[in-house]
């Protein structure tokens, strides 16, 4: 089921553009009107050829985030598709690491930093 692609109201009058991503690799519509098209995929299903094919057809920049302990992740494929990749060693499909939960919370911080950098590099919203 696709996620909404319309602007979502945020505090202080800001808007966030949701591009969503169905896990079936099909095109479920375009970006929100007036949006700078780009996408952020957390733990994409890179083991599915239809997802890889759909990403390969993308004309807008996108960030891929995944972990090496996720069977759906393929770091080599991710790096072939885009220069914008965050690969987390030992993280599973939920981006969780073995051991204390504080380590997984640190991963969240790395993801947020990668998203900020991606947005900075790819232009204004």
N, CA, C and O atoms as a GROMACS GRO file, in nm:
protein
  500
    1UNK      N    1   0.085  -0.118   0.000
    1UNK     CA    2   0.000   0.000   0.000
    1UNK      C    3   0.089   0.124   0.000
    1UNK      O    4   0.176   0.135   0.086
    2UNK      N    5   0.070   0.216  -0.092
    2UNK     CA    6   0.156   0.334  -0.101
    2UNK      C    7   0.128   0.432   0.011
    2UNK      O    8   0.019   0.437   0.068
    3UNK      N    9   0.230   0.511   0.041
    3UNK     CA   10   0.216   0.618   0.138
    3UNK      C   11   0.166   0.743   0.068
    3UNK      O   12   0.175   0.753  -0.054
    4UNK      N   13   0.115   0.836   0.144
    4UNK     CA   14   0.066   0.962   0.088
    4UNK      C   15   0.179   1.038   0.022
    4UNK      O   16   0.293   1.036   0.069
    5UNK      N   17   0.149   1.104  -0.087
    5UNK     CA   18   0.248   1.186  -0.156
    5UNK      C   19   0.210   1.334  -0.151
    5UNK      O   20   0.260   1.412  -0.231
    6UNK      N   21   0.124   1.371  -0.060
    6UNK     CA   22   0.082   1.510  -0.051
    6UNK      C   23   0.159   1.577   0.062
    6UNK      O   24   0.209   1.509   0.152
    7UNK      N   25   0.169   1.712   0.060
    7UNK     CA   26   0.239   1.780   0.168
    7UNK      C   27   0.172   1.751   0.302
    7UNK      O   28   0.050   1.740   0.311
    8UNK      N   29   0.252   1.738   0.405
    8UNK     CA   30   0.203   1.713   0.539
    8UNK      C   31   0.234   1.836   0.623
    8UNK      O   32   0.349   1.880   0.627
    9UNK      N   33   0.133   1.891   0.690
    9UNK     CA   34   0.155   2.010   0.773
    9UNK      C   35   0.248   1.976   0.888
    9UNK      O   36   0.235   1.872   0.953
   10UNK      N   37   0.340   2.066   0.911
   10UNK     CA   38   0.436   2.050   1.019
   10UNK      C   39   0.423   2.172   1.110
   10UNK      O   40   0.363   2.271   1.070
   11UNK      N   41   0.479   2.166   1.232
   11UNK     CA   42   0.474   2.281   1.322
   11UNK      C   43   0.538   2.404   1.257
   11UNK      O   44   0.624   2.390   1.170
   12UNK      N   45   0.500   2.520   1.299
   12UNK     CA   46   0.557   2.647   1.256
   12UNK      C   47   0.532   2.676   1.109
   12UNK      O   48   0.611   2.748   1.047
   13UNK      N   49   0.425   2.621   1.052
   13UNK     CA   50   0.390   2.651   0.914
   13UNK      C   51   0.476   2.585   0.808
   13UNK      O   52   0.460   2.614   0.690
   14UNK      N   53   0.567   2.499   0.847
   14UNK     CA   54   0.652   2.430   0.750
   14UNK      C   55   0.576   2.313   0.690
   14UNK      O   56   0.476   2.267   0.746
   15UNK      N   57   0.623   2.267   0.577
   15UNK     CA   58   0.564   2.149   0.515
   15UNK      C   59   0.673   2.048   0.484
   15UNK      O   60   0.785   2.085   0.447
   16UNK      N   61   0.640   1.924   0.500
   16UNK     CA   62   0.730   1.815   0.463
   16UNK      C   63   0.668   1.749   0.342
   16UNK      O   64   0.547   1.733   0.335
   17UNK      N   65   0.749   1.711   0.246
   17UNK     CA   66   0.700   1.642   0.128
   17UNK      C   67   0.720   1.493   0.147
   17UNK      O   68   0.832   1.446   0.166
   18UNK      N   69   0.612   1.419   0.144
   18UNK     CA   70   0.620   1.274   0.158
   18UNK      C   71   0.616   1.209   0.020
   18UNK      O   72   0.523   1.232  -0.057
   19UNK      N   73   0.716   1.131  -0.009
   19UNK     CA   74   0.719   1.059  -0.135
   19UNK      C   75   0.686   0.913  -0.113
   19UNK      O   76   0.649   0.842  -0.207
   20UNK      N   77   0.698   0.868   0.007
   20UNK     CA   78   0.664   0.731   0.040
   20UNK      C   79   0.740   0.632  -0.042
   20UNK      O   80   0.833   0.668  -0.116
   21UNK      N   81   0.703   0.509  -0.031
   21UNK     CA   82   0.764   0.406  -0.111
   21UNK      C   83   0.696   0.275  -0.082
   21UNK      O   84   0.713   0.218   0.026
   22UNK      N   85   0.619   0.228  -0.177
   22UNK     CA   86   0.560   0.096  -0.160
   22UNK      C   87   0.671  -0.005  -0.180
   22UNK      O   88   0.764   0.020  -0.257
   23UNK      N   89   0.664  -0.116  -0.113
   23UNK     CA   90   0.771  -0.214  -0.124
   23UNK      C   91   0.758  -0.304  -0.246
   23UNK      O   92   0.830  -0.403  -0.257
   24UNK      N   93   0.668  -0.271  -0.337
   24UNK     CA   94   0.652  -0.355  -0.455
   24UNK      C   95   0.724  -0.300  -0.578
   24UNK      O   96   0.720  -0.363  -0.684
   25UNK      N   97   0.789  -0.186  -0.565
   25UNK     CA   98   0.867  -0.131  -0.674
   25UNK      C   99   0.787  -0.062  -0.783
   25UNK      O  100   0.846  -0.012  -0.879
   26UNK      N  101   0.655  -0.060  -0.772
   26UNK     CA  102   0.573   0.005  -0.875
   26UNK      C  103   0.566   0.154  -0.851
   26UNK      O  104   0.583   0.202  -0.739
   27UNK      N  105   0.541   0.227  -0.958
   27UNK     CA  106   0.523   0.371  -0.948
   27UNK      C  107   0.380   0.398  -0.901
   27UNK      O  108   0.285   0.360  -0.968
   28UNK      N  109   0.367   0.463  -0.787
   28UNK     CA  110   0.235   0.491  -0.730
   28UNK      C  111   0.201   0.639  -0.737
   28UNK      O  112   0.125   0.690  -0.655
   29UNK      N  113   0.258   0.709  -0.833
   29UNK     CA  114   0.228   0.850  -0.847
   29UNK      C  115   0.353   0.934  -0.837
   29UNK      O  116   0.460   0.884  -0.802
   30UNK      N  117   0.338   1.060  -0.865
   30UNK     CA  118   0.452   1.151  -0.866
   30UNK      C  119   0.466   1.224  -0.734
   30UNK      O  120   0.389   1.203  -0.641
   31UNK      N  121   0.567   1.309  -0.728
   31UNK     CA  122   0.588   1.387  -0.607
   31UNK      C  123   0.481   1.492  -0.590
   31UNK      O  124   0.406   1.522  -0.683
   32UNK      N  125   0.474   1.547  -0.473
   32UNK     CA  126   0.377   1.652  -0.445
   32UNK      C  127   0.402   1.770  -0.538
   32UNK      O  128   0.516   1.800  -0.573
   33UNK      N  129   0.294   1.837  -0.577
   33UNK     CA  130   0.304   1.952  -0.668
   33UNK      C  131   0.397   2.058  -0.607
   33UNK      O  132   0.384   2.093  -0.490
   34UNK      N  133   0.489   2.106  -0.688
   34UNK     CA  134   0.580   2.211  -0.644
   34UNK      C  135   0.696   2.160  -0.560
   34UNK      O  136   0.778   2.240  -0.515
   35UNK      N  137   0.705   2.032  -0.538
   35UNK     CA  138   0.812   1.977  -0.456
   35UNK      C  139   0.938   1.957  -0.538
   35UNK      O  140   0.932   1.934  -0.659
   36UNK      N  141   1.052   1.965  -0.472
   36UNK     CA  142   1.178   1.927  -0.535
   36UNK      C  143   1.183   1.775  -0.524
   36UNK      O  144   1.196   1.721  -0.414
   37UNK      N  145   1.174   1.704  -0.636
   37UNK     CA  146   1.164   1.558  -0.627
   37UNK      C  147   1.293   1.493  -0.578
   37UNK      O  148   1.400   1.515  -0.635
   38UNK      N  149   1.280   1.416  -0.476
   38UNK     CA  150   1.388   1.334  -0.421
   38UNK      C  151   1.323   1.235  -0.327
   38UNK      O  152   1.208   1.253  -0.287
   39UNK      N  153   1.395   1.132  -0.293
   39UNK     CA  154   1.336   1.029  -0.208
   39UNK      C  155   1.439   0.976  -0.110
   39UNK      O  156   1.559   0.978  -0.137
   40UNK      N  157   1.391   0.929   0.003
   40UNK     CA  158   1.474   0.865   0.104
   40UNK      C  159   1.412   0.729   0.130
   40UNK      O  160   1.298   0.718   0.175
   41UNK      N  161   1.488   0.625   0.103
   41UNK     CA  162   1.442   0.487   0.122
   41UNK      C  163   1.516   0.427   0.240
   41UNK      O  164   1.638   0.412   0.237
   42UNK      N  165   1.443   0.393   0.345
   42UNK     CA  166   1.500   0.322   0.460
   42UNK      C  167   1.477   0.174   0.440
   42UNK      O  168   1.364   0.130   0.419
   43UNK      N  169   1.582   0.098   0.446
   43UNK     CA  170   1.583  -0.047   0.429
   43UNK      C  171   1.503  -0.093   0.307
   43UNK      O  172   1.410  -0.173   0.320
   44UNK      N  173   1.538  -0.043   0.188
   44UNK     CA  174   1.468  -0.085   0.067
   44UNK      C  175   1.490  -0.233   0.039
   44UNK      O  176   1.590  -0.291   0.081
   45UNK      N  177   1.398  -0.292  -0.032
   45UNK     CA  178   1.403  -0.435  -0.062
   45UNK      C  179   1.488  -0.460  -0.186
   45UNK      O  180   1.436  -0.494  -0.292
   46UNK      N  181   1.618  -0.442  -0.172
   46UNK     CA  182   1.708  -0.453  -0.286
   46UNK      C  183   1.729  -0.597  -0.332
   46UNK      O  184   1.797  -0.620  -0.432
   47UNK      N  185   1.673  -0.693  -0.261
   47UNK     CA  186   1.678  -0.833  -0.307
   47UNK      C  187   1.567  -0.861  -0.408
   47UNK      O  188   1.562  -0.969  -0.467
   48UNK      N  189   1.478  -0.764  -0.429
   48UNK     CA  190   1.367  -0.781  -0.524
   48UNK      C  191   1.401  -0.709  -0.655
   48UNK      O  192   1.418  -0.587  -0.655
   49UNK      N  193   1.412  -0.783  -0.764
   49UNK     CA  194   1.451  -0.722  -0.893
   49UNK      C  195   1.361  -0.608  -0.936
   49UNK      O  196   1.409  -0.512  -0.995
   50UNK      N  197   1.232  -0.616  -0.907
   50UNK     CA  198   1.141  -0.510  -0.950
   50UNK      C  199   1.167  -0.379  -0.875
   50UNK      O  200   1.147  -0.271  -0.930
   51UNK      N  201   1.212  -0.389  -0.751
   51UNK     CA  202   1.247  -0.269  -0.675
   51UNK      C  203   1.374  -0.207  -0.731
   51UNK      O  204   1.382  -0.086  -0.751
   52UNK      N  205   1.474  -0.292  -0.757
   52UNK     CA  206   1.600  -0.243  -0.814
   52UNK      C  207   1.575  -0.179  -0.950
   52UNK      O  208   1.631  -0.074  -0.981
   53UNK      N  209   1.490  -0.242  -1.031
   53UNK     CA  210   1.459  -0.187  -1.164
   53UNK      C  211   1.389  -0.052  -1.152
   53UNK      O  212   1.421   0.041  -1.226
   54UNK      N  213   1.295  -0.040  -1.059
   54UNK     CA  214   1.224   0.087  -1.040
   54UNK      C  215   1.320   0.196  -0.994
   54UNK      O  216   1.314   0.309  -1.043
   55UNK      N  217   1.408   0.164  -0.902
   55UNK     CA  218   1.507   0.262  -0.856
   55UNK      C  219   1.602   0.300  -0.970
   55UNK      O  220   1.643   0.416  -0.980
   56UNK      N  221   1.635   0.205  -1.053
   56UNK     CA  222   1.723   0.232  -1.166
   56UNK      C  223   1.662   0.327  -1.268
   56UNK      O  224   1.735   0.394  -1.342
   57UNK      N  225   1.530   0.334  -1.271
   57UNK     CA  226   1.460   0.426  -1.362
   57UNK      C  227   1.440   0.565  -1.302
   57UNK      O  228   1.397   0.657  -1.372
   58UNK      N  229   1.469   0.581  -1.176
   58UNK     CA  230   1.444   0.709  -1.109
   58UNK      C  231   1.529   0.819  -1.171
   58UNK      O  232   1.648   0.801  -1.197
   59UNK      N  233   1.467   0.933  -1.195
   59UNK     CA  234   1.540   1.047  -1.249
   59UNK      C  235   1.577   1.147  -1.140
   59UNK      O  236   1.664   1.232  -1.160
   60UNK      N  237   1.514   1.137  -1.026
   60UNK     CA  238   1.542   1.226  -0.914
   60UNK      C  239   1.643   1.160  -0.820
   60UNK      O  240   1.651   1.037  -0.815
   61UNK      N  241   1.720   1.239  -0.746
   61UNK     CA  242   1.815   1.180  -0.652
   61UNK      C  243   1.743   1.108  -0.539
   61UNK      O  244   1.632   1.145  -0.500
   62UNK      N  245   1.808   1.005  -0.487
   62UNK     CA  246   1.752   0.934  -0.372
   62UNK      C  247   1.864   0.884  -0.283
   62UNK      O  248   1.975   0.857  -0.327
   63UNK      N  249   1.830   0.872  -0.154
   63UNK     CA  250   1.919   0.819  -0.051
   63UNK      C  251   1.871   0.680  -0.015
   63UNK      O  252   1.752   0.659   0.007
   64UNK      N  253   1.964   0.585  -0.010
   64UNK     CA  254   1.932   0.450   0.035
   64UNK      C  255   2.002   0.425   0.167
   64UNK      O  256   2.120   0.455   0.183
   65UNK      N  257   1.928   0.369   0.263
   65UNK     CA  258   1.982   0.338   0.395
   65UNK      C  259   1.954   0.192   0.426
   65UNK      O  260   1.839   0.148   0.416
   66UNK      N  261   2.056   0.118   0.463
   66UNK     CA  262   2.036  -0.023   0.495
   66UNK      C  263   2.148  -0.076   0.582
   66UNK      O  264   2.250  -0.010   0.603
   67UNK      N  265   2.127  -0.197   0.630
   67UNK     CA  266   2.225  -0.261   0.717
   67UNK      C  267   2.278  -0.390   0.658
   67UNK      O  268   2.209  -0.460   0.585
   68UNK      N  269   2.402  -0.421   0.692
   68UNK     CA  270   2.466  -0.539   0.634
   68UNK      C  271   2.408  -0.670   0.686
   68UNK      O  272   2.430  -0.774   0.625
   69UNK      N  273   2.334  -0.668   0.797
   69UNK     CA  274   2.271  -0.790   0.848
   69UNK      C  275   2.128  -0.806   0.798
   69UNK      O  276   2.055  -0.893   0.846
   70UNK      N  277   2.087  -0.723   0.704
   70UNK     CA  278   1.952  -0.729   0.646
   70UNK      C  279   1.960  -0.808   0.516
   70UNK      O  280   2.031  -0.770   0.423
   71UNK      N  281   1.886  -0.919   0.510
   71UNK     CA  282   1.884  -1.001   0.390
   71UNK      C  283   1.827  -0.932   0.268
   71UNK      O  284   1.850  -0.975   0.156
   72UNK      N  285   1.752  -0.824   0.289
   72UNK     CA  286   1.693  -0.750   0.178
   72UNK      C  287   1.789  -0.642   0.125
   72UNK      O  288   1.761  -0.581   0.022
   73UNK      N  289   1.898  -0.619   0.193
   73UNK     CA  290   1.993  -0.514   0.156
   73UNK      C  291   2.108  -0.571   0.075
   73UNK      O  292   2.156  -0.682   0.102
   74UNK      N  293   2.151  -0.496  -0.024
   74UNK     CA  294   2.270  -0.532  -0.104
   74UNK      C  295   2.348  -0.402  -0.125
   74UNK      O  296   2.313  -0.320  -0.209
   75UNK      N  297   2.454  -0.387  -0.048
   75UNK     CA  298   2.531  -0.263  -0.052
   75UNK      C  299   2.591  -0.234  -0.188
   75UNK      O  300   2.596  -0.118  -0.230
   76UNK      N  301   2.636  -0.337  -0.258
   76UNK     CA  302   2.694  -0.316  -0.392
   76UNK      C  303   2.588  -0.263  -0.488
   76UNK      O  304   2.616  -0.173  -0.567
   77UNK      N  305   2.468  -0.318  -0.481
   77UNK     CA  306   2.358  -0.270  -0.566
   77UNK      C  307   2.323  -0.127  -0.529
   77UNK      O  308   2.303  -0.042  -0.617
   78UNK      N  309   2.316  -0.099  -0.400
   78UNK     CA  310   2.282   0.037  -0.354
   78UNK      C  311   2.382   0.138  -0.410
   78UNK      O  312   2.342   0.242  -0.462
   79UNK      N  313   2.511   0.107  -0.399
   79UNK     CA  314   2.614   0.200  -0.446
   79UNK      C  315   2.615   0.212  -0.598
   79UNK      O  316   2.657   0.315  -0.652
   80UNK      N  317   2.569   0.109  -0.668
   80UNK     CA  318   2.558   0.118  -0.813
   80UNK      C  319   2.443   0.210  -0.853
   80UNK      O  320   2.450   0.280  -0.955
   81UNK      N  321   2.336   0.211  -0.773
   81UNK     CA  322   2.216   0.289  -0.805
   81UNK      C  323   2.229   0.437  -0.774
   81UNK      O  324   2.173   0.521  -0.845
   82UNK      N  325   2.303   0.471  -0.670
   82UNK     CA  326   2.309   0.610  -0.625
   82UNK      C  327   2.438   0.637  -0.548
   82UNK      O  328   2.490   0.546  -0.483
   83UNK      N  329   2.489   0.759  -0.554
   83UNK     CA  330   2.603   0.794  -0.470
   83UNK      C  331   2.563   0.823  -0.326
   83UNK      O  332   2.648   0.840  -0.239
   84UNK      N  333   2.433   0.830  -0.301
   84UNK     CA  334   2.380   0.866  -0.168
   84UNK      C  335   2.339   0.738  -0.095
   84UNK      O  336   2.226   0.692  -0.107
   85UNK      N  337   2.433   0.682  -0.019
   85UNK     CA  338   2.410   0.554   0.050
   85UNK      C  339   2.464   0.565   0.192
   85UNK      O  340   2.575   0.613   0.214
   86UNK      N  341   2.384   0.519   0.288
   86UNK     CA  342   2.432   0.496   0.424
   86UNK      C  343   2.417   0.348   0.450
   86UNK      O  344   2.306   0.295   0.455
   87UNK      N  345   2.530   0.280   0.468
   87UNK     CA  346   2.528   0.137   0.500
   87UNK      C  347   2.578   0.121   0.643
   87UNK      O  348   2.688   0.165   0.677
   88UNK      N  349   2.496   0.058   0.725
   88UNK     CA  350   2.527   0.043   0.867
   88UNK      C  351   2.574  -0.100   0.893
   88UNK      O  352   2.495  -0.194   0.880
   89UNK      N  353   2.702  -0.119   0.928
   89UNK     CA  354   2.751  -0.253   0.956
   89UNK      C  355   2.672  -0.321   1.068
   89UNK      O  356   2.646  -0.262   1.172
   90UNK      N  357   2.634  -0.446   1.044
   90UNK     CA  358   2.566  -0.533   1.141
   90UNK      C  359   2.422  -0.495   1.171
   90UNK      O  360   2.359  -0.560   1.255
   91UNK      N  361   2.366  -0.393   1.106
   91UNK     CA  362   2.227  -0.354   1.131
   91UNK      C  363   2.133  -0.445   1.053
   91UNK      O  364   2.162  -0.484   0.940
   92UNK      N  365   2.019  -0.477   1.115
   92UNK     CA  366   1.919  -0.563   1.050
   92UNK      C  367   1.817  -0.478   0.974
   92UNK      O  368   1.838  -0.358   0.954
   93UNK      N  369   1.706  -0.540   0.930
   93UNK     CA  370   1.607  -0.470   0.850
   93UNK      C  371   1.540  -0.355   0.927
   93UNK      O  372   1.490  -0.261   0.865
   94UNK      N  373   1.539  -0.360   1.057
   94UNK     CA  374   1.486  -0.251   1.138
   94UNK      C  375   1.593  -0.151   1.178
   94UNK      O  376   1.568  -0.061   1.259
   95UNK      N  377   1.713  -0.166   1.120
   95UNK     CA  378   1.830  -0.084   1.152
   95UNK      C  379   1.870  -0.098   1.299
   95UNK      O  380   1.927  -0.006   1.359
   96UNK      N  381   1.840  -0.214   1.356
   96UNK     CA  382   1.880  -0.243   1.493
   96UNK      C  383   2.012  -0.318   1.492
   96UNK      O  384   2.039  -0.399   1.403
   97UNK      N  385   2.094  -0.290   1.593
   97UNK     CA  386   2.222  -0.357   1.609
   97UNK      C  387   2.214  -0.455   1.724
   97UNK      O  388   2.135  -0.436   1.816
   98UNK      N  389   2.295  -0.560   1.721
   98UNK     CA  390   2.300  -0.649   1.837
   98UNK      C  391   2.359  -0.574   1.957
   98UNK      O  392   2.437  -0.480   1.942
   99UNK      N  393   2.320  -0.617   2.075
   99UNK     CA  394   2.376  -0.556   2.196
   99UNK      C  395   2.284  -0.450   2.254
   99UNK      O  396   2.164  -0.450   2.228
  100UNK      N  397   2.342  -0.361   2.334
  100UNK     CA  398   2.262  -0.259   2.402
  100UNK      C  399   2.184  -0.171   2.303
  100UNK      O  400   2.234  -0.137   2.195
  101UNK      N  401   2.062  -0.136   2.340
  101UNK     CA  402   1.978  -0.053   2.254
  101UNK      C  403   2.039   0.084   2.225
  101UNK      O  404   2.008   0.146   2.124
  102UNK      N  405   2.126   0.130   2.313
  102UNK     CA  406   2.191   0.260   2.290
  102UNK      C  407   2.268   0.259   2.158
  102UNK      O  408   2.278   0.363   2.092
  103UNK      N  409   2.322   0.144   2.119
  103UNK     CA  410   2.393   0.136   1.990
  103UNK      C  411   2.296   0.158   1.875
  103UNK      O  412   2.330   0.225   1.777
  104UNK      N  413   2.176   0.103   1.885
  104UNK     CA  414   2.076   0.124   1.780
  104UNK      C  415   2.028   0.268   1.778
  104UNK      O  416   1.997   0.322   1.671
  105UNK      N  417   2.020   0.330   1.894
  105UNK     CA  418   1.982   0.472   1.899
  105UNK      C  419   2.087   0.558   1.829
  105UNK      O  420   2.054   0.658   1.766
  106UNK      N  421   2.212   0.519   1.839
  106UNK     CA  422   2.318   0.590   1.768
  106UNK      C  423   2.300   0.578   1.617
  106UNK      O  424   2.330   0.671   1.542
  107UNK      N  425   2.250   0.463   1.572
  107UNK     CA  426   2.222   0.446   1.430
  107UNK      C  427   2.117   0.548   1.384
  107UNK      O  428   2.130   0.606   1.277
  108UNK      N  429   2.015   0.569   1.465
  108UNK     CA  430   1.913   0.669   1.431
  108UNK      C  431   1.977   0.806   1.410
  108UNK      O  432   1.941   0.878   1.317
  109UNK      N  433   2.071   0.841   1.495
  109UNK     CA  434   2.142   0.968   1.478
  109UNK      C  435   2.219   0.973   1.348
  109UNK      O  436   2.221   1.076   1.281
  110UNK      N  437   2.282   0.862   1.310
  110UNK     CA  438   2.355   0.856   1.183
  110UNK      C  439   2.260   0.870   1.065
  110UNK      O  440   2.292   0.935   0.966
  111UNK      N  441   2.143   0.807   1.076
  111UNK     CA  442   2.043   0.818   0.969
  111UNK      C  443   1.998   0.963   0.956
  111UNK      O  444   1.990   1.016   0.844
  112UNK      N  445   1.968   1.027   1.067
  112UNK     CA  446   1.925   1.168   1.063
  112UNK      C  447   2.032   1.257   1.000
  112UNK      O  448   2.001   1.346   0.921
  113UNK      N  449   2.158   1.234   1.035
  113UNK     CA  450   2.268   1.310   0.976
  113UNK      C  451   2.278   1.286   0.827
  113UNK      O  452   2.299   1.380   0.750
  114UNK      N  453   2.263   1.161   0.784
  114UNK     CA  454   2.268   1.128   0.641
  114UNK      C  455   2.153   1.196   0.566
  114UNK      O  456   2.173   1.245   0.455
  115UNK      N  457   2.035   1.200   0.626
  115UNK     CA  458   1.920   1.266   0.563
  115UNK      C  459   1.947   1.416   0.550
  115UNK      O  460   1.923   1.474   0.445
  116UNK      N  461   1.996   1.477   0.657
  116UNK     CA  462   2.028   1.621   0.651
  116UNK      C  463   2.130   1.651   0.541
  116UNK      O  464   2.114   1.746   0.466
  117UNK      N  465   2.234   1.570   0.533
  117UNK     CA  466   2.337   1.589   0.431
  117UNK      C  467   2.280   1.570   0.291
  117UNK      O  468   2.312   1.646   0.200
  118UNK      N  469   2.196   1.468   0.274
  118UNK     CA  470   2.133   1.442   0.145
  118UNK      C  471   2.047   1.562   0.102
  118UNK      O  472   2.054   1.605  -0.012
  119UNK      N  473   1.968   1.614   0.193
  119UNK     CA  474   1.883   1.729   0.162
  119UNK      C  475   1.969   1.850   0.128
  119UNK      O  476   1.938   1.924   0.035
  120UNK      N  477   2.077   1.870   0.202
  120UNK     CA  478   2.167   1.982   0.174
  120UNK      C  479   2.228   1.968   0.034
  120UNK      O  480   2.236   2.066  -0.040
  121UNK      N  481   2.271   1.848  -0.002
  121UNK     CA  482   2.337   1.826  -0.131
  121UNK      C  483   2.241   1.831  -0.250
  121UNK      O  484   2.282   1.865  -0.361
  122UNK      N  485   2.115   1.798  -0.227
  122UNK     CA  486   2.022   1.785  -0.340
  122UNK      C  487   1.930   1.906  -0.356
  122UNK      O  488   1.840   1.903  -0.440
  123UNK      N  489   1.951   2.010  -0.279
  123UNK     CA  490   1.878   2.134  -0.302
  123UNK      C  491   1.763   2.157  -0.206
  123UNK      O  492   1.732   2.072  -0.122
  124UNK      N  493   1.700   2.272  -0.220
  124UNK     CA  494   1.592   2.310  -0.128
  124UNK      C  495   1.466   2.227  -0.152
  124UNK      O  496   1.443   2.173  -0.260
  125UNK      N  497   1.386   2.219  -0.047
  125UNK     CA  498   1.257   2.146  -0.057
  125UNK      C  499   1.156   2.230  -0.130
  125UNK      O  500   1.043   2.186  -0.149
   0.00000   0.00000   0.00000
